[in-house]
Amino acid sequence: MNRTLAKVYIGAFLTIIFGFSIASVVMPDNSFSATEKRTLSKLPAFRASLLFSRSFFEDMNQYANDQIVLRDEMVKMYQRQQNSKVFNAMLFENLLRPAPSPNPENGTIVTDSRIVSKLVLINKKWIFPVPSKNVFTKQIDSATAKLNEAVKFAEEQGTETYFVFNPSRTKALMHLYPAYLKTDAYSMSKQYFLSKLDSSVNVVDIGNKFDTFKKAELEGMYLETDHHWNVRGAFTAYQEMIEQISGRSPIFSDEPMALDDIHISQLTDGAFEGSYNNQINEIINPKKADRTIIYEPRIPFSFSHFEVINKDGSQTIKSFDEFYGFKRGRSTYTYGAIFGGDRQKIVYENSQANNDLNVLLLKDSFMNPLTPYLAQHFNKLTVLDNRYYTEFSLRDVLTQEHYDMLIIAFHDDNLFSGTYAFEKKAE
């Protein structure tokens, strides 16, 4: 190679490297990635003392990665390469996959698996997160301490309290993962969490019910391209929840709605925008993904009073029909749009309930499909999501208004998130 050509190569290389760097600095920061459907990092605040902080450099690295010029275009190219047939046909886990079992009770026969942007794509149908193989004991210790304290305070106020543990999708469908990704860390984490709860905590473990189902049945209870369950799984959990609480409570007794009370149909048109599918540029066609089950009570839900407070504190929804359920004819659907989405506060008043109980529910998003069903059983049900309050105090809530019953309901992969910040004012 002569010197002139070498200089051209070096010049081109440096132009690309420094060109990207200069363009990334000059161009205004982007706040959102349309490809990954997530908020992008902002420039971290600088102080001299942070020069010795590992977290500062980690934040700077994340900021640089998020704000590089043409980032979304490069991510799309990378995702297409990860999802290509040639690339995945060469993966050892696909080349050396053992002969599948023909038993349909064992669930889906996995014939193809691939990792695309930290998500696992199975048979071009199911999407899962790459699972963690760690048990985060320190974080679980902190969360359970907060939960124990919250339950103790509620009981001191004369409020009967239940902690509902819903079965998460990742743990319930671990059999769909390829062998090299399977882990018992989720089961171990759940058992460790339960071991740290005070004996006085009234646990309603819905997972015990789900453990009785065959793998094929479990697959029918969760969405394929989203991290939530579908309404069949949610309704099954609702029935178990009412039966268990009714069997234990001295103040509440009722029977859950039955499938005979439900008109069942299925989504046949429109595009379902799953939370995982959105993160990888809709690798699975949304018009074919999650032809999800639709449950509609034969006798429509009716409430004497209904109120919704949005995440930002506004009130834009005036009726239950506007808030919850399938709206036929729409071109797109999401889990949030169907089941009301996460809100600061929802209030149901049901004058037809067979009791005068005032019930408070603290929940994560797995409970969204269940809240109107639960509301059939109580005179008043107040639903709070403390993640969307800048300041929140469960102690204040329980002392400002008397609640006969408190239900805290999270899924069993949610073991140490912000939902356990029951006293944000004190933190």
N, C-alpha and C positions, 0 to 999 in steps of 0.2 A: 504494500500500500504506500503510495507516495505521500509526501508531507502535505501537499495541498488537499488531497482527499481526506487525510486524517484530520486536518484543521476544520474541514467542512463538517465531518462527523461530530467532532468535539463542539463546534459552534452550534450545530443543530441540537445536540444533547443539552448544552447549557441554556440555549434559548427556550427549550421546552420546560426544563426544570425551573429556571428563574422566571419564565413567562407565567407559568402556573402560580408561582409564589407571589409575584407582583400583582397579577390579576386578582388573586384571592384577597390580597390586602386592600386593593383599590375598590373592588366591587362591594356594594353594600351587603351587610349580612342578611341571610335568609332566616326567617323565623320558623318555617315549616317545610318538611319534606313531603312533596306530593307523591313520591314513589313509595316511601316507607310509612306514610301517614303518621308522622310523629313530629313533635316540637324539637327544633334543633337547639344546640347549646349556644349560649351567649358568652361574650368575652368576660371571663371572671374578673372580679375586682382585684386590684393589685395593692399590696402593702409590702413594705420591706421585710416584715417578719415572715411573710408567706414564702420567701425564697428558700426557706429551710423546711417547707411543708410539702410532703409527698402529694397530698390532695390537690394542691395548687397546680402542680405540673400534670397531674392526671386530668384536671379540668381543662388546662390549656391544650393538652393533646386531643381531648374530645372536641374542644372548640375548633381546633385546626382541621380535624377530620370532618367535622360537620359543615364547615364554611368554605372548603376548597371549591374553587370555581368548577363548574360543570359536574358537580357532585352527583346530582340525580341521574344524569345521563350515564355516568360511569357505573353507578349502582345498578341501573337497568341492564347494562351490558354484562355485568358480573352475575346478576341473577339469571339471565338467559343462558350464560355459559354453564352455571351450576345445574340448570334444569335441562340441559341438552341431552338427547338420547345417547349420543356417542360418549359423552363424559360419564354418564351414569352406568352405561353398559360395561364400563371398565372398572367400576368400583368392586372391590373384593367382596363386600357384603352382598352384592347382587350376583356376582360370578359364582360364589361358593355357597349360595343359599341352599339349605337342605330341602329335600322334598317335602312339600306342605302336607299337613294332615287334611284328609277329605271331610272330617267331621264338621258339619255346619254349626254345631253348638260351640265350637271353638272360635267362632267369629271369622272375620275377614282373613283370607289367605293372602299373606303379604308376598307379593311377587316383585315389588320394586320399591326402593327407598332411596332418598337423597336428602342432603342438607342444603337449603337455600337461605342464605342470610340468617343463620342461626335458628332456622325453622326446619322441621323434618317433614318432608312430603312423602306420604305413603300411598302407593297405587294411584297416584295422580288424583286422589280424592280426599284423603285425610291430611290435615296439617296440625302439627304439634310443636311445642317449643323443644329445643334441645334440653333434656332434663338435667337438673343438678344432681350430683351424687354426694352432696354434703348434707349433714344434719347441723343446722345452725343453732346450737344449744344456747349460746349467749343471748341471741336475739329472742329465742323462744322463752327463755327465762324472764326476760324483761316484759314480753307481751303477756305471759300468764300471770305475772305478778300484778299487772294492771287489771287484768280480768278478775282475778281473785278479789282485789280491792273493790272493784265496781260492784261485783255480786254481793259482797259483804255489806256495803253501804245500802244497796237496794233492799236487802232483807231487813236491815235495821229500820228502814222506812215503812215496813209492813208490806213490801211489794214482793209478791211471789216471782221468782226469777228462774229462767231456763236458758241454757246455752245450747244452741242448735248447731251441730257440726254437719254441714252438707258435703257430699262426696264430690271432690273436684274431678275435672275431666282428665287431667294428666294422670292422676293416680288410678282412676277407674279403668282407663283404657291403656294402661301400661303394656298390655299384651300386643298392642299394635306396633310398638317400637321394634326396630331391628335389634338383634341380640346384643350387638356391641354397645347399644345405648340403654338397654334395660337396667333398672336399678331398684333396689328396695328402700332407697333413702326416703321416699315419700311416706311409705308405711312406717318406717322407723321414726321419722319426724313427727308424724301424727301420734304415735304411741308415746313418744317423749313428751309432747305437748300435753296429752291427757294425764300423764303421770305427774305433771307439775301443778295440776289444778287441785284446789282444796277439796276435801271429801264432801263438803257441803254444796259444791257446785252441781246443780241438777243438769246433767248432760243428756241431750237428746241426739244420739249418734245415728244420723240417717244412713251413714255408710254401712252399718251393720245390716240394714235391709238390702242395700244394693249388693252387698257381698253374696247374697243368696241367688242373684241372677246369673245366668250363663253369659259368657262373653258376647255372644251374638245379641242377647237382649240388652246388654249394657250399651252396645254400639247404637242401638235404636233410641237411646235416651240423651244423646249428646249431639250437638251440631258438628259438622264435619270440617268447616273452615273457620270456626269461631271458637273462642276459649270457654264458652258457656254450654250449659245443657239446653236441650230443646224443651218444649212444653210438656212432652210425655215424661221426661225425667223430672221436671219441676213438679208436675201434678202428682207423681208417685211420691216425691218427697213431702209434698203438702199433706197427702193422706196419712203418711207415717207420722208426721209431726203432730197432727191433730189427735191421732190415736194415742200416741205416747203421752202428750200433755194431758189429754182427757183422762187417761188411766192413772196419772199420778196426782193431778191437782185436786185439792179439796174444794176449790171454788169454781171449777170449770168442768163441764161435761157436755160433750156433743159428738156427733158422728160426721166424718168428712163427706164431702160430695163424692158420688160414685161415677164411674165412667158412663153409666146409663143416663146421668144428668148432663152429659156432654155430647154435643154434635162434633164429630171428628171429620176433618177433611185434610187436604194437603195442598201446599203451594204448587201451582202448576205453571205459572208465568211470572215474569218479573225477574230481576237480578237480585240475588242475596249477597250482600256485602259483608262477608265474614271478617272479623277483626284480624285474624292471621293472614287471610288472603290479601287484605288491603296492604299489609306490610311488605309483601313480595310481588307487588305490581300485578295482582290478580292472575297468578300463574294458572289457577283453576278458573275456568269460565264461570262468572257469577250467574249466568243464565242457566247453567246446569248444576251449579253447586247447591247443596242443602235444600232439596225440595222438601222443606220442613213441614212437620205436622202442625195443623191448626186445631186448637180446641176452642169451642164457643159454647158457653152454657145454654142449654135449651130454654131455660128461663133467664133472660138477660140480667146481669148484675144491676142492682138498683140501690142507690144510697140516698139517705135523707139529707146528707151534707157531704160535699167532696171539695177538697182544696189541695192545690199543688204549689209549692214554692220551689222555683228553679235553683240551679247552682249559684246563680248570681243574686239570689234573693228576690227576683221579680216574680210576678204572677201573670202568666200569659195564657194558661190553660184554664178553661172555665167549666168543662164538662168531662165526665169519665170517658164517654165515647170518643172524645177528642184525644184523650190521653193514652188509652190502652187498646190493643187489638189490631188485627189486620185491616188495612184499608184497601179493599179490592180495587184493582185498576192502576195501582201505583207501579212505576217502572222499577223502583229499587226498594229493598227492604234491609233493615238491620235488626239485630237483637234489641238494641235500644229503642228503635222506632216502634217495634211491635209491642214491647212490654213496658213502655213508658220511660225507659232510661233512668239514669241516676239523678236524683233530685235532693235538695236539702231536706225537704219535708213533704209528706203526703198525709192527709187526714181523711179517713173514711168514717162516716157515722151511719150506722145501720139500725134503724128503729125496729126492724123486724127480727133482730137477733133474739135468742131465747134467754138473754141475761143482760145485766146492766154494767158489765165489766168495761173498765177503761184500761186499754192495753197499749204499751209502748214497745215498738220494734226498732232495734238498731241492726243495720244490715249492710251487706255488700251486694254487688250486682247480681249474684246468683239468686237472690230473693225477689228480684223484680217481677218475674212471672207469677209469683205466689201471692203477692200482697192483696189483690182483690178477692182471692179465694179465702185467705185468712180472715179478711174483713167480714165475711159472711157469718162468722162465729162470735163476733163481739159487738157490743153496743157502740164502742168507739175504738178505732185503731189508729194510732199516730206512728208514722214511719219516719225515722230520722237517719240520715247518712252523714256522720260526723266528719267525713273526709272533705265535705264542701262547706264547712264552717271555719272561718279563720280563727275564731274563738269558740270553744265548746266546753261545756262542763255538764257531765251527766249528773253530778251532785245537784247542780242548780236546777236542772230539768226535773229531777225527782222530788225536790223540795218545793218548787213553785207550783206543781200540780200533782195531786195524788194519783198514782197508777196502781191498779190492782195487780197487774202482771207486767213484767219486763221480759221480753224475748230478745236475746242477742244471738244473731244468726250469721255465721261466716262459713265459707267453704274450707275444706281441710288442706288446701294448699296455701291458704291465707293465714299464716301462723305468726307473722310479726310485722304487719303493714301498719299504715296510718289509721286503720279502723280501730286499733287498740288504744288510740290517743283519746281516752275518755275524758281527760282533764287537760285540755289544751291551755287553759289559763294558767295552770300551775307549772307548765313546762318552760 
